[in-house]
């Protein structure tokens, strides 16, 4: 293994992560169509702004996954609630908003919260990213940096390209077509929110034990 290997690995993983459907990608699409290129780019850059503490924390916690899953599970459940809220907010829009409405976009806060409250960055860096960084460091001191840079370039870059394309041509969409697209995006966000919720239950150990869930439902029904 050499430094080129870890750079290539980072590029491949980053591109795959950047193009994989999820709450952040859907939010990039929604913000680009609602508010334009700038709003979409701000969301696309959210992982670059927020992941440094996550990477540092996961490096400290490698080998202690069993004691950390409950925290990730709780984050996932809280995150599902926020993504549901974004779905509701998206479904209400009927037409692209003007440049004067940019102050209402809250793109940075939406992107940051969506990323921080998702379990995926934590799970990736704890199970894949952090061990790879440790392995890379044993090969060359420069290799971990190349892996991280290689990962984030396509991760953010692919979403930025999408934001530019959608933001540039959003005004071509008629009112009805635009409203239908936003409703579809709201449905997708709702589905991702549900997946985050069930991921949280699994990480908390509840979903792996159906009897607990059934017992809880019965108890609520009897109450």
Backbone as CSV, one residue per row, in Angstrom:
resi,resn,N_x,N_y,N_z,CA_x,CA_y,CA_z,C_x,C_y,C_z
1,UNK,0.833,-1.205,0.000,0.000,0.000,0.000,0.870,1.258,0.000
2,UNK,0.427,2.298,-0.733,1.136,3.569,-0.751,0.128,4.706,-0.621
3,UNK,0.620,5.944,-0.649,-0.268,7.095,-0.449,-1.301,7.207,-1.571
4,UNK,-0.920,6.793,-2.796,-1.864,6.852,-3.916,-3.057,5.934,-3.673
5,UNK,-2.806,4.810,-3.022,-3.891,3.879,-2.716,-4.937,4.545,-1.825
6,UNK,-4.497,5.235,-0.784,-5.438,5.855,0.150,-6.137,7.065,-0.469
7,UNK,-5.456,7.780,-1.360,-6.109,8.871,-2.091,-7.209,8.311,-2.989
8,UNK,-6.895,7.238,-3.716,-7.883,6.608,-4.602,-9.054,6.051,-3.805
9,UNK,-8.755,5.454,-2.659,-9.809,4.907,-1.803,-10.735,6.018,-1.315
10,UNK,-10.150,7.148,-0.914,-10.950,8.286,-0.467,-11.833,8.827,-1.575
11,UNK,-11.275,8.964,-2.779,-12.048,9.459,-3.925,-13.215,8.538,-4.243
12,UNK,-12.968,7.236,-4.231,-14.014,6.266,-4.543,-15.121,6.288,-3.496
13,UNK,-14.733,6.262,-2.219,-15.723,6.287,-1.142,-16.504,7.600,-1.136
14,UNK,-15.810,8.711,-1.371,-16.466,10.014,-1.377,-17.468,10.150,-2.498
15,UNK,-17.118,9.654,-3.684,-18.040,9.721,-4.816,-19.274,8.867,-4.564
16,UNK,-19.050,7.665,-4.017,-20.178,6.784,-3.700,-21.095,7.430,-2.670
17,UNK,-20.498,8.031,-1.630,-21.298,8.684,-0.589,-22.016,9.914,-1.131
18,UNK,-21.361,10.643,-2.031,-21.961,11.856,-2.580,-23.159,11.590,-3.459
19,UNK,-23.163,10.447,-4.142,-24.244,10.126,-5.072,-25.298,9.205,-4.478
20,UNK,-25.064,8.719,-3.269,-26.036,7.829,-2.633,-27.238,8.631,-2.141
21,UNK,-28.472,8.216,-2.507,-29.662,8.934,-2.033,-29.739,8.954,-0.510
22,UNK,-30.102,10.081,0.029,-30.220,10.239,1.477,-30.799,11.600,1.802
23,UNK,-30.993,11.895,3.085,-31.591,13.178,3.480,-30.811,14.388,2.977
24,UNK,-29.472,14.335,3.031,-28.671,15.499,2.643,-28.755,15.750,1.141
25,UNK,-28.686,14.694,0.339,-28.793,14.847,-1.114,-30.168,15.390,-1.489
26,UNK,-31.212,14.857,-0.856,-32.571,15.334,-1.118,-32.721,16.792,-0.705
27,UNK,-32.079,17.169,0.399,-32.136,18.556,0.863,-31.401,19.485,-0.101
28,UNK,-30.289,19.029,-0.677,-29.581,19.820,-1.693,-30.507,20.110,-2.869
29,UNK,-31.223,19.084,-3.322,-32.158,19.250,-4.439,-33.257,20.237,-4.069
30,UNK,-33.851,20.050,-2.889,-34.961,20.900,-2.455,-34.532,22.359,-2.316
31,UNK,-33.398,22.609,-1.659,-32.935,23.984,-1.447,-32.535,24.649,-2.767
32,UNK,-31.939,23.880,-3.682,-31.546,24.432,-4.986,-32.767,24.854,-5.782
33,UNK,-33.817,24.044,-5.740,-35.042,24.373,-6.465,-35.809,25.508,-5.795
34,UNK,-35.767,25.561,-4.479,-36.508,26.593,-3.751,-35.822,27.951,-3.819
35,UNK,-34.508,27.966,-3.540,-33.808,29.233,-3.324,-32.686,29.522,-4.314
36,UNK,-32.283,28.536,-5.106,-31.244,28.775,-6.084,-29.913,28.110,-5.764
37,UNK,-28.910,28.425,-6.585,-27.608,27.759,-6.520,-26.927,27.933,-5.168
38,UNK,-26.893,29.167,-4.662,-26.167,29.448,-3.416,-26.678,28.602,-2.261
39,UNK,-28.009,28.496,-2.151,-28.607,27.720,-1.060,-28.230,26.247,-1.166
40,UNK,-28.266,25.701,-2.388,-27.909,24.300,-2.583,-26.452,24.021,-2.271
41,UNK,-25.566,24.937,-2.677,-24.133,24.772,-2.414,-23.851,24.799,-0.912
42,UNK,-24.542,25.676,-0.181,-24.345,25.753,1.276,-24.685,24.424,1.948
43,UNK,-25.772,23.787,1.500,-26.145,22.481,2.060,-25.099,21.438,1.691
44,UNK,-24.629,21.482,0.442,-23.635,20.508,-0.025,-22.343,20.572,0.785
45,UNK,-22.026,21.759,1.309,-20.785,21.938,2.073,-20.934,21.587,3.550
46,UNK,-22.132,21.220,3.977,-22.380,20.921,5.397,-21.423,19.870,5.968
47,UNK,-21.181,18.742,5.276,-20.256,17.749,5.849,-18.843,18.294,6.046
48,UNK,-18.397,19.161,5.123,-17.059,19.747,5.243,-16.969,20.611,6.500
49,UNK,-18.088,21.290,6.836,-18.103,22.193,7.989,-18.264,21.462,9.317
50,UNK,-18.874,20.288,9.296,-19.255,19.649,10.564,-18.506,18.364,10.901
51,UNK,-17.851,17.749,9.929,-17.331,16.398,10.158,-16.008,16.330,10.916
52,UNK,-15.259,17.437,10.989,-13.956,17.387,11.678,-14.080,16.907,13.126
53,UNK,-15.015,17.458,13.938,-15.169,16.940,15.303,-15.615,15.484,15.330
54,UNK,-16.448,15.101,14.350,-16.928,13.716,14.284,-15.757,12.770,14.028
55,UNK,-14.892,13.133,13.085,-13.723,12.298,12.775,-12.826,12.154,14.001
56,UNK,-12.559,13.273,14.677,-11.700,13.251,15.864,-12.301,12.364,16.950
57,UNK,-13.619,12.511,17.169,-14.299,11.718,18.200,-14.270,10.238,17.858
58,UNK,-14.507,9.902,16.578,-14.527,8.497,16.177,-13.142,7.857,16.281
59,UNK,-12.097,8.637,16.041,-10.737,8.112,16.217,-10.482,7.740,17.671
60,UNK,-11.056,8.526,18.588,-10.904,8.230,20.014,-11.721,7.012,20.433
61,UNK,-12.813,6.776,19.703,-13.752,5.737,20.129,-13.614,4.421,19.369
62,UNK,-12.626,4.332,18.471,-12.426,3.065,17.757,-12.179,1.948,18.773
63,UNK,-12.881,0.867,18.614,-12.764,-0.250,19.552,-13.752,-0.177,20.699
64,UNK,-14.571,0.886,20.754,-15.553,1.012,21.828,-16.963,1.161,21.261
65,UNK,-17.214,0.533,20.120,-18.493,0.678,19.421,-19.674,0.279,20.274
66,UNK,-19.534,-0.784,21.066,-20.669,-1.290,21.837,-21.189,-0.267,22.835
67,UNK,-20.315,0.573,23.366,-20.753,1.556,24.346,-21.251,2.844,23.726
68,UNK,-21.168,2.960,22.404,-21.515,4.218,21.744,-22.769,4.118,20.889
69,UNK,-23.265,2.913,20.651,-24.402,2.732,19.752,-25.673,3.394,20.269
70,UNK,-25.865,3.419,21.588,-27.079,4.029,22.144,-27.134,5.522,21.851
71,UNK,-25.987,6.195,21.953,-25.938,7.631,21.666,-26.251,7.882,20.196
72,UNK,-25.669,7.066,19.306,-25.941,7.208,17.876,-27.419,6.934,17.593
73,UNK,-27.988,5.940,18.286,-29.402,5.625,18.120,-30.300,6.787,18.500
74,UNK,-29.995,7.432,19.623,-30.780,8.596,20.053,-30.640,9.745,19.058
75,UNK,-29.425,9.976,18.551,-29.217,11.006,17.534,-30.054,10.728,16.296
76,UNK,-30.119,9.465,15.909,-30.880,9.074,14.730,-32.363,9.365,14.899
77,UNK,-32.909,9.081,16.079,-34.328,9.321,16.332,-34.628,10.821,16.343
78,UNK,-33.765,11.606,16.993,-33.936,13.067,16.980,-33.831,13.591,15.547
79,UNK,-32.869,13.061,14.797,-32.693,13.468,13.410,-33.899,13.159,12.552
80,UNK,-34.567,12.037,12.820,-35.756,11.686,12.040,-36.844,12.737,12.214
81,UNK,-36.977,13.253,13.431,-37.967,14.301,13.679,-37.658,15.565,12.903
82,UNK,-36.378,15.925,12.827,-35.993,17.132,12.090,-36.210,16.949,10.591
83,UNK,-35.902,15.766,10.063,-36.103,15.512,8.633,-37.592,15.510,8.297
84,UNK,-38.438,14.997,9.194,-39.888,15.079,9.001,-40.329,16.539,8.908
85,UNK,-39.759,17.382,9.764,-40.095,18.810,9.730,-39.702,19.421,8.387
86,UNK,-38.511,19.063,7.870,-38.070,19.578,6.575,-38.997,19.101,5.458
87,UNK,-39.498,17.863,5.578,-40.440,17.340,4.589,-41.720,18.172,4.577
88,UNK,-42.226,18.485,5.753,-43.435,19.314,5.871,-43.200,20.698,5.277
89,UNK,-42.047,21.285,5.569,-41.700,22.617,5.071,-41.590,22.614,3.550
90,UNK,-41.030,21.542,2.994,-40.857,21.426,1.548,-42.188,21.251,0.838
91,UNK,-43.086,20.480,1.418,-44.377,20.191,0.789,-45.241,21.438,0.637
92,UNK,-45.010,22.462,1.439,-45.847,23.667,1.412,-45.529,24.584,0.235
93,UNK,-44.353,24.430,-0.382,-43.920,25.370,-1.417,-44.613,25.112,-2.749
94,UNK,-45.086,26.195,-3.368,-45.824,26.105,-4.628,-45.030,26.637,-5.816
95,UNK,-44.031,27.512,-5.563,-43.256,28.102,-6.650,-41.863,28.470,-6.144
96,UNK,-40.879,28.573,-7.070,-39.532,28.962,-6.644,-39.551,30.320,-5.960
97,UNK,-38.768,30.472,-4.912,-38.735,31.725,-4.172,-37.729,32.691,-4.783
98,UNK,-37.982,33.973,-4.629,-37.139,34.999,-5.218,-35.843,35.160,-4.432
99,UNK,-34.921,35.907,-5.006,-33.638,36.150,-4.349,-33.828,36.860,-3.018
100,UNK,-34.899,37.670,-2.904,-35.134,38.401,-1.663,-35.521,37.478,-0.516
101,UNK,-35.896,36.259,-0.848,-36.301,35.305,0.186,-35.134,34.480,0.705
102,UNK,-33.912,34.789,0.257,-32.744,33.995,0.644,-32.538,33.944,2.152
103,UNK,-32.937,35.038,2.854,-32.731,35.046,4.299,-33.573,34.004,4.999
104,UNK,-34.615,33.500,4.314,-35.473,32.472,4.894,-34.967,31.060,4.596
105,UNK,-33.956,30.966,3.744,-33.499,29.642,3.305,-32.908,28.825,4.452
106,UNK,-32.119,29.479,5.323,-31.476,28.797,6.455,-30.726,27.549,5.975
107,UNK,-30.089,27.668,4.817,-29.463,26.500,4.194,-28.350,25.908,5.041
108,UNK,-27.504,26.768,5.615,-26.385,26.261,6.414,-26.895,25.517,7.639
109,UNK,-27.854,26.119,8.358,-28.374,25.469,9.569,-29.093,24.173,9.229
110,UNK,-29.845,24.159,8.125,-30.540,22.936,7.714,-29.543,21.837,7.368
111,UNK,-28.524,22.192,6.587,-27.522,21.206,6.199,-26.734,20.681,7.377
112,UNK,-26.326,21.585,8.265,-25.548,21.190,9.442,-26.358,20.276,10.351
113,UNK,-27.598,20.667,10.651,-28.439,19.845,11.533,-28.745,18.492,10.903
114,UNK,-29.019,18.495,9.594,-29.308,17.237,8.903,-28.122,16.285,8.977
115,UNK,-26.913,16.818,8.872,-25.712,15.984,8.906,-25.369,15.532,10.323
116,UNK,-25.423,16.468,11.275,-25.046,16.156,12.660,-26.024,15.182,13.307
117,UNK,-27.318,15.295,12.963,-28.336,14.445,13.580,-28.542,13.124,12.842
118,UNK,-27.759,12.900,11.801,-27.821,11.621,11.085,-26.789,10.661,11.671
119,UNK,-27.128,9.384,11.806,-26.149,8.426,12.343,-25.074,8.041,11.338
120,UNK,-25.325,8.318,10.049,-24.446,7.805,9.006,-23.004,8.308,9.098
121,UNK,-22.744,9.615,9.324,-21.340,10.032,9.456,-20.629,9.359,10.623
122,UNK,-21.344,9.191,11.741,-20.746,8.569,12.926,-20.407,7.102,12.654
123,UNK,-21.371,6.393,12.064,-21.165,4.968,11.787,-20.043,4.784,10.764
124,UNK,-20.048,5.619,9.707,-19.009,5.486,8.677,-17.624,5.724,9.257
125,UNK,-17.453,6.829,9.994,-16.122,7.164,10.487,-15.671,6.236,11.604
126,UNK,-16.616,5.676,12.352,-16.233,4.750,13.418,-15.846,3.384,12.872
127,UNK,-16.598,2.903,11.875,-16.396,1.538,11.388,-15.486,1.449,10.165
128,UNK,-15.423,2.506,9.353,-14.626,2.473,8.119,-13.560,3.569,8.102
129,UNK,-13.996,4.810,8.281,-13.091,5.944,8.130,-11.943,5.969,9.120
130,UNK,-12.244,5.872,10.413,-11.197,5.947,11.441,-10.184,4.804,11.328
131,UNK,-10.633,3.536,11.170,-9.650,2.458,10.984,-8.769,2.660,9.752
132,UNK,-9.367,3.224,8.672,-8.582,3.485,7.463,-7.528,4.554,7.716
133,UNK,-7.893,5.596,8.477,-6.937,6.655,8.819,-5.772,6.090,9.638
134,UNK,-6.091,5.235,10.593,-5.046,4.614,11.422,-4.118,3.754,10.561
135,UNK,-4.724,2.987,9.650,-3.930,2.150,8.746,-3.065,3.018,7.829
136,UNK,-3.651,4.100,7.318,-2.918,5.001,6.424,-1.743,5.654,7.141
137,UNK,-1.931,5.996,8.393,-0.874,6.646,9.173,0.328,5.725,9.382
138,UNK,0.064,4.419,9.401,1.161,3.454,9.561,1.987,3.317,8.285
139,UNK,1.404,3.766,7.157,2.109,3.696,5.878,2.911,4.968,5.624
140,UNK,2.246,6.119,5.834,2.880,7.408,5.573,2.094,8.492,6.305
141,UNK,2.790,9.475,6.850,2.117,10.535,7.607,1.189,11.367,6.720
142,UNK,1.470,11.401,5.424,0.660,12.175,4.488,-0.593,11.421,4.046
143,UNK,-0.563,10.098,4.148,-1.651,9.262,3.644,-3.012,9.568,4.284
144,UNK,-3.117,9.767,5.618,-4.427,10.088,6.205,-5.031,11.368,5.640
145,UNK,-4.190,12.395,5.435,-4.674,13.665,4.884,-5.186,13.477,3.463
146,UNK,-4.449,12.706,2.663,-4.870,12.450,1.286,-6.178,11.670,1.250
147,UNK,-6.348,10.730,2.168,-7.596,9.972,2.238,-8.772,10.898,2.551
148,UNK,-8.598,11.787,3.536,-9.681,12.692,3.945,-10.014,13.688,2.832
149,UNK,-8.969,14.296,2.240,-9.195,15.244,1.144,-9.842,14.538,-0.043
150,UNK,-9.330,13.347,-0.364,-9.898,12.573,-1.458,-11.351,12.205,-1.217
151,UNK,-11.717,12.007,0.038,-13.092,11.649,0.381,-14.038,12.840,0.214
152,UNK,-13.633,14.007,0.719,-14.551,15.151,0.748,-14.657,15.897,-0.578
153,UNK,-13.638,15.805,-1.436,-13.727,16.471,-2.739,-14.922,15.974,-3.556
154,UNK,-15.063,14.666,-3.806,-16.231,14.205,-4.561,-17.512,14.191,-3.735
155,UNK,-17.397,14.035,-2.408,-18.591,14.032,-1.557,-19.336,15.355,-1.684
156,UNK,-18.603,16.462,-1.511,-19.220,17.786,-1.635,-19.333,18.202,-3.103
157,UNK,-18.318,17.865,-3.904,-18.292,18.295,-5.301,-19.460,17.791,-6.123
158,UNK,-19.834,16.532,-5.942,-20.951,15.972,-6.711,-22.256,16.688,-6.380
159,UNK,-22.441,17.028,-5.112,-23.656,17.741,-4.698,-23.636,19.195,-5.171
160,UNK,-22.448,19.808,-5.209,-22.335,21.187,-5.699,-22.699,21.264,-7.179
161,UNK,-22.218,20.310,-7.965,-22.564,20.261,-9.393,-24.073,20.129,-9.564
162,UNK,-24.689,19.265,-8.776,-26.140,19.085,-8.837,-26.859,20.380,-8.470
163,UNK,-26.377,21.069,-7.432,-26.992,22.331,-7.000,-26.908,23.388,-8.099
164,UNK,-25.773,23.459,-8.790,-25.595,24.444,-9.864,-26.561,24.181,-11.013
165,UNK,-26.669,22.916,-11.419,-27.558,22.562,-12.531,-29.015,22.851,-12.178
166,UNK,-29.451,22.394,-11.011,-30.846,22.590,-10.615,-31.161,24.060,-10.365
167,UNK,-30.236,24.771,-9.715,-30.464,26.182,-9.436,-30.542,27.024,-10.692
168,UNK,-29.760,26.663,-11.702,-29.727,27.432,-12.945,-31.021,27.298,-13.736
169,UNK,-31.608,26.108,-13.705,-32.776,25.859,-14.553,-34.095,25.799,-13.783
170,UNK,-34.092,26.147,-12.511,-35.312,26.030,-11.701,-36.419,26.952,-12.179
171,UNK,-36.071,28.108,-12.755,-37.100,29.061,-13.193,-37.866,28.569,-14.418
172,UNK,-37.367,27.529,-15.073,-38.057,26.977,-16.238,-39.246,26.111,-15.843
173,UNK,-39.335,25.769,-14.565,-40.420,24.908,-14.108,-41.683,25.728,-13.879
174,UNK,-42.797,25.245,-14.420,-44.072,25.936,-14.202,-44.560,25.680,-12.786
175,UNK,-45.551,26.455,-12.355,-46.056,26.352,-10.985,-46.508,24.958,-10.606
176,UNK,-47.292,24.308,-11.478,-47.831,22.990,-11.155,-46.726,21.937,-11.118
177,UNK,-45.838,21.978,-12.110,-44.741,21.010,-12.155,-43.846,21.182,-10.930
178,UNK,-43.537,22.434,-10.604,-42.688,22.725,-9.448,-43.316,22.197,-8.165
179,UNK,-44.614,22.469,-7.988,-45.310,22.029,-6.774,-45.289,20.510,-6.656
180,UNK,-45.477,19.812,-7.787,-45.466,18.345,-7.763,-44.075,17.803,-7.429
181,UNK,-43.034,18.457,-7.965,-41.665,18.038,-7.653,-41.390,18.194,-6.167
182,UNK,-41.827,19.329,-5.597,-41.592,19.575,-4.178,-42.345,18.565,-3.311
183,UNK,-43.545,18.173,-3.745,-44.299,17.153,-2.994,-43.563,15.816,-3.036
184,UNK,-43.023,15.474,-4.214,-42.259,14.222,-4.326,-41.026,14.249,-3.421
185,UNK,-40.343,15.400,-3.387,-39.183,15.536,-2.505,-39.590,15.425,-1.043
186,UNK,-40.766,15.977,-0.713,-41.271,15.882,0.662,-41.533,14.427,1.041
187,UNK,-42.079,13.661,0.085,-42.324,12.236,0.337,-41.000,11.504,0.560
188,UNK,-39.990,11.809,-0.280,-38.676,11.178,-0.124,-38.057,11.513,1.227
189,UNK,-38.149,12.789,1.626,-37.618,13.186,2.928,-38.333,12.450,4.055
190,UNK,-39.654,12.270,3.910,-40.423,11.545,4.928,-39.970,10.089,5.022
191,UNK,-39.692,9.477,3.854,-39.215,8.090,3.846,-37.848,7.982,4.524
192,UNK,-36.960,8.930,4.217,-35.642,8.920,4.859,-35.765,9.160,6.361
193,UNK,-36.720,10.003,6.754,-36.951,10.244,8.183,-37.390,8.956,8.872
194,UNK,-38.274,8.203,8.206,-38.731,6.932,8.773,-37.570,5.947,8.903
195,UNK,-36.694,5.914,7.870,-35.529,5.026,7.925,-34.599,5.412,9.071
196,UNK,-34.396,6.720,9.271,-33.569,7.181,10.386,-34.165,6.754,11.718
197,UNK,-35.496,6.843,11.814,-36.177,6.469,13.055,-35.965,4.989,13.366
198,UNK,-36.154,4.132,12.350,-35.986,2.694,12.574,-34.518,2.319,12.771
199,UNK,-33.601,3.065,12.114,-32.173,2.863,12.388,-31.877,3.141,13.856
200,UNK,-32.507,4.200,14.380,-32.330,4.543,15.793,-32.822,3.448,16.709
201,UNK,-33.988,2.881,16.378,-34.533,1.778,17.183,-33.602,0.570,17.162
202,UNK,-33.036,0.287,15.977,-32.108,-0.848,15.867,-30.854,-0.619,16.708
203,UNK,-30.317,0.598,16.629,-29.101,0.911,17.387,-29.347,0.889,18.890
204,UNK,-30.580,1.199,19.294,-30.939,1.144,20.713,-31.261,-0.274,21.166
205,UNK,-31.337,-1.206,20.199,-31.617,-2.596,20.530,-33.084,-2.916,20.674
206,UNK,-33.958,-1.969,20.334,-35.402,-2.197,20.484,-35.950,-2.985,19.308
207,UNK,-35.551,-2.599,18.092,-36.110,-3.230,16.901,-35.640,-4.666,16.731
208,UNK,-34.514,-5.021,17.336,-34.027,-6.397,17.256,-34.834,-7.330,18.151
209,UNK,-35.650,-6.759,19.003,-36.462,-7.558,19.911,-37.927,-7.177,19.720
210,UNK,-38.611,-7.771,18.707,-39.985,-7.415,18.388,-40.928,-7.537,19.578
211,UNK,-40.655,-8.466,20.483,-41.544,-8.633,21.637,-41.601,-7.364,22.487
212,UNK,-40.475,-6.646,22.559,-40.460,-5.391,23.311,-41.396,-4.379,22.670
213,UNK,-41.323,-4.292,21.325,-42.162,-3.340,20.604,-43.631,-3.701,20.766
214,UNK,-43.945,-5.005,20.577,-45.330,-5.458,20.708,-45.841,-5.216,22.121
215,UNK,-44.994,-5.530,23.104,-45.388,-5.309,24.497,-45.648,-3.845,24.792
216,UNK,-44.813,-2.970,24.209,-44.993,-1.534,24.417,-46.300,-1.056,23.799
217,UNK,-46.605,-1.529,22.585,-47.850,-1.147,21.914,-49.058,-1.617,22.715
218,UNK,-49.006,-2.858,23.216,-50.120,-3.386,24.015,-50.304,-2.587,25.302
219,UNK,-49.180,-2.240,25.930,-49.259,-1.471,27.179,-49.910,-0.115,26.941
220,UNK,-49.542,0.530,25.811,-50.134,1.826,25.481,-51.624,1.674,25.205
221,UNK,-51.970,0.585,24.476,-53.377,0.341,24.153,-54.228,0.076,25.383
222,UNK,-53.661,-0.650,26.335,-54.407,-0.962,27.554,-54.514,0.253,28.474
223,UNK,-53.500,1.150,28.351,-53.522,2.342,29.197,-54.596,3.301,28.759
